[in-house]
Amino acid sequence: MERRKKLDLLALASVPLIMTLGNSMLIPVLPVIEKRLQVSSLQVSMIITVYSIFAIFLIPIAGYLSDRFGRKKVIMPSLFLAGIGGALTGWASWQMANPFWMILIGRAIQGIGSAGAMPVVLPCVGDMFEDEQEVTKGLGLIETANTFGKVLSPILGAFLATFIWFLPFWFIPILCLISILLVLFLVKVPKSDKHSKKKKQDLSQFLHRIKKTLHENLEWLSAIFILGAIIMLVLFGILFYLSAVLEDRYNIVNTKKGFVMAIPLLALSISSYVAGKKIGKNKSVMKWCAFFGFLLLTCSFLILFFNTSLFSILLTFVLGGIGIGVALPSLDALITEGIEKEERGTITSLYSSMRFVGVAAGPPIYTFLMKWSDLAVFQTSLIVSGIGAIVVLKAIKPKGKSVKMKKAEV
């Protein structure tokens, strides 16, 4: 991979890193926010959920705009908007006596900005390379930046909150500014963007092509969409659970809590990086890596049916993190390589929307399960992950270099 392309990828990798920090950094701080604002566990989980809800509905629009007008033209203003939303949450927490609802508004604006940033990066990487193996390596780097953000986020969020509880909110616009500068000066517009005016279609023609693409690939695309939602639901659900358990049951707080939460996320990041480098352009390998990832995630929860010590919880989440890390780059590569460039931004944005469905649903669902019992948390995680493994096995049927899928029979 030439040096110029590596700089492009590093700049693009800053976007998922910062978007992940902007969301996951708050998870270890949620119990502190709950006590400071005197709200319920369900209400504080909305700080994560409202961000994701707005992203869910606006990501497809951002994908369409990126296909029509260019990736960079969508990413830049989106990062700026995400920074504005982060600044609003910080200002409200600092200046208002009862800032909860203003925090939610700021998080909504931040979610709108994130809708046009992170999801557009995936098709942008696909546009940068002609060779499928280079695309897969690039996607692996992007997913690694995403997961590295998850590793760093609990440590950074907990560390900042030890000084002032709302300091993590203020850190978001600073990070967005850094990413804006990197993308502005390092990312060169791909050739597909430079010549996009020649390829532009009106909205009705574009929607017709998208409808045709979805119709022709509905079975396997539906499977990938479902898998994206499942994997993020389990990930953000168990992170929310771990944050609460460490503080309430083991009295592990502040930066120490951040480091403990980072252990399974580090396993996720390393496995994601290795998988991204190894799967190459073989779609059969992608399918079996995704299956192994979901199977490992499913089996990891069996440990907690026999022992629920802190060591067992961390061991379960480390093994589950490895499974998630192996599966994610495989799913990214399958959907990116299975769609033509003209529709890639819109289709991958639908996939990103489904991932955000999981992010939005995870904390409130696990809040309910935690009130019921720990066993309910473990059983639900195992069942949902197991469904994911079955969907991979039954629905994803690569044949040669093309992605041929069959409808899942689950």
BAMAR-634912 format. One record per atom (N, C-alpha, C): residue in one letter; x, y, z. Coordinates in steps of 0.02 Angstrom, whole numbers, plus 50000, padded with zeros to 5 digits. Each point is the difference from the previous one (the first is absolute). Example, Ala and Ser with C-alpha at 12.3 -4.5 7.8 and 13.67 -1.06 7.14 Angstrom:
<atoms>
a506604971650390a499555005950000a500455006050000s499825005349964s500425005950003s499615005550037
</atoms>
This chain:
<atoms>
m500434994050000m499575006050000m500445006250000e499915004449952e500435005949994e499905004850058r500535004050012r500005004550059r499435005049998r499835002649940r499465004949993r499334997150024k499884993749980k499374996750019k499994998650076k500594998550028k500034998850072k499815006350039l500235005849977l499815006350033l499265001349993d499724998549941d499275000649991d499634995750050l500224993850006l499664995350045l500065002250073l500595002450019l500105002350069l499545005950016a499935004649953a499555005650010a499284997750004l499804995549956l499324997350002l499874996050064a500524996550023a499944996150061a499865004450061s500195006449997s499875004550056s499255001150010v499614999249945v499285001350005v499654994850043p500064993449986p499694995150045p500295000150070l500665001550005l500305000450066l499665005350042i499905005949970i499715005650037i499254999150011m499654997249950m499284998750009m499894994850055t500444995050003t499944995050053t500155002950068l500535004150004l500155003350063l499425004450023g499695003549952g499465004450017g499394996650030n499944993549988n499434996250027n500224995550057s500484995649986s500204995050050s500355003050061m500305005949991m500355003350055m499525001650058l499355000549984l499525001850052l499754994050039i500094993949975i499724994150033i500254999250072p500665000550013p500224999350070p499805005950044v499805005549969v499825006050038v499245000250015l499614995549968l499285000350009l499774999450072p500294995550041p499794999850071p500135006650036v500555003449983v500155006550031v499495005249977i499855000049935i499505004749973i499324998850032e499834993650008e499364998250032e499935003050069k500544999650039k499985002750069k500015007650000r500405003049956r500055007449997r499345003249979l499684997049950l499385002949973l499384997450036q500104994950043q499454996950038q499454997649953v500214995849953v499534996949953v500044992450008s499554996349967s499984992850005s500514996849953s500124993550008s500454996349957s499755000149928l499344999449991l499725000249933l500105006849968q499895005350039q500095006749973q500725001349979v500474997950041v500715001349984v500224995849940s499684994249989s500174996049942s499785003549935m499525004750006m499775003749942m500555004649971i500515001550040i500555004149975i500374996349944i500034993450005i500284996049946i499484998849946t499394998550020t499484998049953t499785005649954v499915006150026v499765005549958v500505001849946y500644999550016y500545001049951y499914995149942s499864993750017s499964994849949s499355000449960i499455002050033i499365000249965i500035004949942f500275005950011f500045005049946f500484997649945a500534996650020a500474997349950a499664994749956i499574995950030i499674994649964i499625002749940f499625005350010f499565002549946f500365004449949l500555003050021l500345004749956l500594997049963i500254994350022i500564996849966i499854998449927p499414997249984p499864998649929p500005006349957i499765005650028i500015006349962i500725002149987a500434999350051a500705001749992a500334995549948g499814993649999g500274995449951g499815002049929y499375002049991y499785002349934y500385006349979l500065004850046l500355006349984l500734998649983s500314995250034s500714998449986s500074996849931d499524995949981d500014997049933d499915005349946r499595004950014r499825005049950r500505005849996f500245002350058f500415006150001f500734998850021g500154994150027g500694998650020g500064998750075r500454995450018r500074997950070r500245005850044k500535003449978k500315005250041k499535005850013k499585001649951k499535005650008k499464998550052v499914993750016v499514998250052v500354999350068i500614997149999i500364998850063i500165006550037m500255005149964m500235006250032m499465003650039p499435001849970p499485003550039p499714995650055s500004993449989s499744995450051s500435000250063l500665000149990l500455000550058l499905006650037f499905005449962f499885006550031f499364999850042l499474997049973l499374999650036l500064995750064a500384994549995a500124995850059a500365003950054g500475004349980g500365004250048g499545005050033i499535003049962i499525004750028i499564996650052g499774994049984g499594996350048g500384998450064g500634998149994g500404998650059g500115006250042a500125005749967a500095006350037a499375002050037l499414998749970l499375001850033l499894995950063t500174993549997t499924995950061t500475002350055g500625001949981g500475002550049g499775006550031w499765004649957w499765006550025w499414999250047a499524995749981a499404999050041a500194997150068s500464995150001s500214997050063s500365004950046w500335004749970w500395005050037w499575005750026q499535002349959q499655006250014q499284999250027m499684994249988m499304999250018m499924996050064a499495001850038a499874996550063a499704993149986n499574999549950n499694993649981n500124998849925p500594997449983p500204999949930p499794993749961f499644995350032f499894993549969f499705000449930w499465003949992w499675000449935w500435003649948m500385004950021m500455003449953m500574995349980i500224995850046i500514995049983i499734995349946l499374997950007l499704995749950l499965003549931i499845006550001i499975003749936i500705000349968g500505001450042g500695000149974g500214993349973r499804994750035r500174993249976r499644998449935a499395002649992a499634999049938a500385003449942i500235006150010i500385003649949i500644996349984q500334997450052q500604996249990q499864993649960g499434996850014g499794994149961g499885001649927i499705005949987i499905002249931i500675000749964g500485003050035g500675000849971g500344993349987s499944995550048s500324993549993s499704996149942a499375001349983a499664996549945a500365001249934g500305005849992g500345001549937g500754999150002a500264997650056a500724999350007a500234992749995m499924996350053m500244993150002m499744995649943p499354999849985p499764995349948p500285001549931v500145006349985v500255001849933v500734997949991v500354998750056v500704998049996v500074993249965l499544995350015l500054993249972l499995000049923p499505003249968p500025000149927p500575004149972c500245005050038c500575004149978c500624995649993v500104995450048v500564995349995v499924995549940g499384997849988g499874995849941g500155003649935d499895006649999d500145004049940d500755001049988m500394999850053m500715001749996m500424994649966f499764993750002f500404994649975f499614995949948e500374997449951e499704995449951e500084992850022d500574998550032d500144993250022d499594998350062e499654994349998e499574998150056e500394998950065q500604997349994q500404998750060q500205006650033e500165005149960e500165006650028e499395003150033v499424999049970v499375002450030v499904996850068t500104993450004t499894996450062t500505002350054k500635001149980k500495002550049k499815006950025g499775004349953g499785006750019g499414999850048l499524995749986l499424999350044l500214997350068g500494995650000g500264997450063g500305005550043l500365004749967l500295005650036l499465004550028i499475001349960i499455004250023i499644996850059e499874993549995e499664996450055e500454999850061t500664999549989t500475000150057t499995006750035a499985005549961a499945006650030a499365000650040n499474997249973n499365000050034n500054996350067t500294994049998t500054996150061t500535002750047f500545003049973f500505003250043f499685005850038g499545003549966g499625005250035g499604997250058k499744993949991k499634996850054k500464998250057v500634998149984v500484998450053v500195006350039l500155005349963l500215006250032l499445003550036s499394999349975s499445004150025s499854999150074p499964993850027p499854999650072p500555002950044i500634999149977i500565002850039i499985007649998l499935002849940l500005007249992l499395003250033g499414997049989g499395002750030g500035000050076a500214994450029a500054999550074a500535004850027f500565000649964f500545004450021f499775007350000l499685002249946l499775006949996l499485001650054a499564995150013a499475001150049a500265000550071t500614997750013t500285000750067t500145007350017f500095004249949f500125007250010f499345003750004i499594999549947i499335003049999i499554995149965w499424998550027w499584994649974w499785001149927f499955006549979f499775001349932f500585001449951l500624999250023l500575001449956l500014995549937p499784993750004p499974996049938p499575003249945f499485003650019f499595003549950f500415005149962w500425003850035w500405005249969w500564997249956f500204993950013f500544997049962f499794998449929i499354999049989i499744998049935i500135005249946p499825006550010p500145004949947p500755000849985i500424999050050i500735000449988i500214994449953l499754994050013l500174994349957l499735000949929c499395002749995c499715001249934c500425005049959l500265005150033l500425004949966l500644996749973i500304995650040i500604996549978i499844995849937s499444996450002s499824995849943s499855004249937i499675005850009i499865004449944i500645002149966l500505001950039l500645002149971l500364994349964l499984994050029l500324994349969l499684998349933v499334999849999v499644998349938v500115005549948l499975006250022l500075005749954l500674999949964f500554998750036f500665000749971f500304993549974l499774994350024l500324993749981l499604995749951v499335000350005v499594995749957v499925003249932k500244996549949k499915002349931k499364997049971v499655004049961v499364997849973v500124994249951p499674994250012p500094994449953p499775001849930k500264996549950k499825001549931k499254999449988s499674995350036s499284999249991s499635006250022d500295003850048d499695006350021d500145005549949k500615000149971k500185005349953k499564999849938h499814994049980h499604999349940h499274998750015s499795001350062s499324998350021s499485004049961k500175006049978k499515004049964k499784996549936k500464996449969k499834996549939k499534994150014k500034997550060k499624994150017k499355001650036k499895006350015k499425001850041k499354998249965q499534997550039q499344998649976q499525004150042d499405000949973d499515003450042d499764995150054l499635002750049l499814996150058l499594993949981s499545000749953s499574994449982s500414994349969q500495001849958q500434994949969q500424996650053f500265004050047f500424997250052f499604995250044l499395002250021l499584995750042l499814993649963h499905000549935h499844994049961h500584995050003r500625002649993r500594995650002r500084996950070i499885004050052i500054997350068i499474994650011k499395001349978k499464995250007k500174993549964k500295000649940k500204994149962k500564996250036t500495003750026t500554996850037t499754996350061l499555003250038l499724996850060l499594993849981h499625000549945h499584994449978h500434994149980e500545001349963e500424994649975e500434996950055n500135003750054n500454997650052n499664999850069l499334999850000l499635001050062l500184994850053e500064993649981e500104994850049e500655000950039w500565000749962w500645000550036w500105006850032l499745005449969l500055006650031l499615000250065s499404997150001s499604999750061s500374996450056a500344994649981a500394996250050a500565004350029i500375003649957i500545004250024i499735005650045f499445003049980f499695005350040f499824997450070i499694994150002i499794997050065i500614998650043l500534997349968l500614998450038l500325006250029g500015005549961g500275006350026g499635002550061a499344999449999a499595002250057a500134995650060i500034993449989i500104995350056i500665001250035i500545000749960i500665000450030i500095006450040m499705005549977m500075006350037m499535000250060l499424996749995l499554999650058l500354996450058v500304994249985v500354996250051v500605003950027l500395003149956l500595003650021l499835005750048f499545004449979f499845005850042f499594997950061g499624994549994g499644997550058g500464997650054i500504995949981i500454997350051i500465005450028l500185005049959l500405005650026l499615003950052f499355001249987f499575003450048f499944995950064y499924993549992y499964995450058y500655000150039l500564999449966l500654999950034l500135006550037s499825005749971s500105006450033s499625000350066a499384997749999a499595000250061a500254995150052v500184993949979v500224994950047v500665001950034l500475002749962l500645001950029l499925005250055e499545004749989e499915005450049e499564997950058d499454996749986d499514998450053d500194993950041r500304995049968r500134993750035r500724999550025y500475002849962y500714999150018y500345006550020n499625005550000n500265006650020n500635001949962i500024998249936i500555001949956i499775006149961v500325005750013v499765006349972v500585003949967n499815005549968n500485004749971n500464996649949t500635002149999t500464997649948t500114992550005k500014997250060k500084992850008k499444996349964k499405002550007k499434997049965k500105000349924g500255005649976g500135000749928g500494994949975f500534998750038f500504995149979f499714992950000v499584998450050v499694993450002v499544999049940m499605005149985m499554999649942m500384999549934a500605002649999a500404999949938a500284993149985i500024995550048i500314993449990i499644996149944p499344998950005p499674996449945p500015003949934l499995006650005l500015004149939l500674999749965l500534999150039l500674999149970l500034993449961a499704994850030a499964993549964a499625000849935l499465003850002l499605001349941l500415003749947s500375005050020s500395004049954s500554995949966i500364996050039i500544996049972i499734994849951s499464996650018s499724994949956s499725003249936s499735006050005s499745003549942s500575001849952y500555002250027y500585001849959y500284993949964v500084994550037v500274993949971v499534997349946a499354999950015a499514997449952a500005004249936g500035006650008g500005004449943g500594998849954k500574998050027k500604998849960k499994993149968k499674995350033k500054993049978k499454997749953i499405003050003i499454997349960i500095001349925g500405005249981g500155001249930g499385001249959k499974996949940k499435001049955k499594993649991n500144995150042n499644993649997n499355000550039k499445000249964k499355001050033k499794993950041s500254994249982s499864994150041s500345000650068v500615002650000v500355001150064v499635005350041m499745005249967m499615005150035m499404996850035k499644995649964k499414996850028k500174995850062w500544996049995w500174995650055w500325003850059c500345005549986c500245004350055c499415003150037a499495002349963a499405002850032a499654994750042f499954993849973f499674994650037f500394998350063f500664999349993f500414998550059f499935005550053g499995006349977g499935005650047g499354999650040f499454998949965f499364999550034f499964993750044l500304994549977l500004993950041l500395000950064l500585003349995l500415001250060l499635004750047l499685005249972l499605004550042l499454996350037t499664995549965t499464996150030t500264995550056c500534996349985c500264995150048c500315003450061s500255006149992s500325003450057s499515001050058f499365001049985f499515001250053f499844993850040l500194994149975l499894993850038l500385000150066i500585003450001i500415000350061i499605002850058l499585005149986l499655003550053l499414996150028f499834994449970f499484995750028f500274995850057f500674999750006f500324995950052f500365004250052n500235006049980n500375004250046n499915007349980t499845004250049t499885007149985t500485004650038s500604997550015s500515004250031s500235005349950l500355005150025l500255005349957l500474997149947f500424995250020f500454996949952f499614996649944s499464996450018s499604996549950s499655004949953i499765005550028i499675005149959i500505002949949l500605001650024l500515002949955l500234994949949l500084993650020l500204994849954l499474999249945t499375000050020t499454999549952t500025005749950f500095006150025f499995005849956f500625000549957v500574997350024v500604999849959v499904995249941l499744994050015l499874995149946l499475002749952g499475003150028g499495002949958g500275005849959g500455003950029g500325005549962g500404997549942i500354994450010i500384996949944i499524997949945g499454997050019g499504998049951g499725005849960i499835005450035i499745006049967i500535002949953g500635000250024g500545002849961g500134996149936v499914993550002v500094995949940v499425001049951a499405000750026a499405000449958a499935006749965l500145005550034l499865006649972l500355001649934p500664999149994p500315001649935p499764995349945s499804994050018s499744995349950s499345002549972l499565002350044l499365002749978l500105006349958d500465004450022d500155006149962d500234998449930a500464995249995a500284998249934a499484996849955l499584995750027l499494996749960l499535005149969i499775004750040i499515004849974i500325005249954t500625001850014t500345005049958t500184997049932e500244993950000e500224996949937e499424997149960g499424999250031g499434997049966g499575005049963i500155006550005i499585005249971i500425004449953e499705002049943e500345004449953e500135006850032k500535003549976k500205006450029k499455005249998e499595000049947e499495005249993e499484999850055e499864994050027e499514999450054e500324998450068r500664999650001r500354997650059r499865004450061g500025006649990g499905004550057g499314999150031t499484999449959t499324999350027t499914993250033i500234994649969i499904993450028i500394999050065t500635002350000t500394999450062t499725004550055s499685005549980s499695004350051s499404996650032l499634996049961l499454996250029l500274994950050y500574997049983y500334995450046y500215003650064s500285005949992s500215004050059s499395001950042s499445001549968s499395001550036s499794994250044m500044994049972m499814994150038m500484998850058r500635001649991r500474999650056r499805004850055f499795006049980f499785004950050f499354998050034v499594996049967v499414997250033v500224995950060g500514996049991g500274996150055g500295004350056v500375005349980v500295004650049v499445003450041a499475002149965a499445003550034a499624995350046a499914993849978a499584995350039a500374996950059g500664999349994g500394996550051g499915002550071p500175006450015p499955002450070p499304999550030p499465002249967p499344999450032p499774992850009i500154995649952i499814992950007i500374996850058y500655001450005y500394997050054y499845003250067t499775006250001t499755003050062t499414996050027f499544998249956f499434995950019f500224993150023l500454996849963l500234993350018l500365000050067m500395005250013m500385000450063m499535000650060k499435003449991k499515000550054k499674993350013w499974995949948w499714993350007w500494995450036s500584998749968s500524995850031s500624999949955d500574998150030d500614999149961d499914994349950l499644994850021l499894994249957l499635002149936a499535004650007a499645002549941a500475003449951v500505003750027v500505003349957v500394994749962f500234994850035f500424994949968f499604995949950q499394998050019q499594995949955q499835003849936t499805006350008t499825004049941t500605000949954s500585001550029s500605000949960s500184993649962l499954994450033l500164993649968l499514998549943i499355000950012i499494998449950i500085004549938v500075006550012v500055004849944v500644998649960s500554998850034s500634998549965s499954993549961g499664995150030g499904993649966g499595000749936i499495004250003i499605001549940i500455002949946g500465004450020g500475002949952g500434994749967a500254995250039a500414994649971a499604995949949i499374998750015i499574996149955i499875003949936v499885006650006v499885004249941v500614999849954v500605000650029v500614999749959v500044993349964l499894994650036l500074993349972l499504998749944k499385002250010k499474998349953k499915005149944a500155006250012a499835005349952a500575002249956i500614999350023i500585002449961i500324994249964k499924999949934k500254994549959k500445002849943p500625001850015p500435002649947p500144994649947k500065002149939k500174995549945k500495003449955g500614997649999g500535003249960g500165006950028k500085004949954k500165006750022k499385004150015s499414997649978s499385003750013s499704997850065v499575004250027v499674998450063v499304997449985k499924993549999k499354996949988k499714997950067m499415002550016m499714998750064m499344996349992k499824996350052k499354996950003k499635002550061k499364999749996k499585002550054k500124995950063a500055003550056a500114996550063a499394996050019e500114993950025e499474995750023e500094999150075v499745004850038v500094999750072v499325000450033
</atoms>
